[in-house]
Amino acid sequence: MTQVSFCPQGIAHSSVRSTVKDAWRMRRAWWFTATARTRARFARTFFGSFWLGLSNLLSIAALALVYGTVFKVQDFSTYVVYLGIGLVVWNAISAAIGSAPNLFEHNHSHVHNTNLNPIFFVLEEWAFQVQTFLQSFALVLLALSWFQRNLLLNLFVYGWFPLLNLFLFLFWLPMIVCLLGARYRDFYQLVPIVLQLVFLLSPILYRKDNLGTMAWTANLNPLYRVLSPVRHSLMTGEFQWSVGLLLLALNIIGLWVALNWLNRERPYIPFLI
């Protein structure tokens, strides 16, 4: 007698390789829809997507003045660059993770009425976040070059590796948060709280040295460990090969875990949202 296994919607578990193939096959679609979202976001505005960078520059200016005074910063120019790069990278991490818990919920009509691989929605959101970050980051970096002129050179020579790790991290961690959010609604409430606490505990507005005996918390902070190499490479013009390779290995493991988990959850996602 032949044993038949039941799977919701008749979708069998697929391999990581087949999911990657699906993602590559749909690359033009999810990149186009992400770009369309970015354009629609700033429709009928005079500055368009420049508002992304301008809003960050206003935040950087205000925070630099306030915290530069509070911490009695000696080298204000260096502090502005330190805070500016840290803040724009943090905003990208926070936005990607913060939008993840209800990602499938926002796309519930497409999930229910189409047979698209859920990786499409994850990649569309990832592309949207990456595009948002790059538009903001470019303008902020141009402005910060007034205080440190070699920033653009360091970006192309030393910054590509930390940015690669950042983009990989922005893909797999929000995917895991998204899958958890689909199954456990508590994540809708928990994620914003955790992000706020992590931001306050991360050396972004202040230097790691200011933590004193609590500096070890920064070393255990995964979000800061991804942010820090980007800032370090741009400001110092140095490669941190050991840190970068370790992050790359962790990102590869994270990608494999997230894709496997997505494949296992795929048949059940329509019933969870």
Buried (B, 14 or more C-beta within 10 A) or exposed (E): EEEEEEEEEEBEEBEBEEBEEBBEEBEEEBBEBBBEBBEEBBEEEEEBBBBBBBEBBEBBBEBBEEBBEEEEBEEEEEBBBBBBBBBBBBBBBBBBBBBBBBBBBEBBEEBEEEEBBBBBBBBBBBBBBBBBBBBBBBBBBEBBBEBBEEBBEBBEEBBEBBBBBBBBBBBBBBBBBBBBBBEEEEBEEBBBEBBEEBBEBBBBBBBBEEBEEEEEBBEEBEBBBBBBBBBBBBBEBEBBEEBBEEBBEBBEEBBEBBBBBBBEBBBBBBEBB
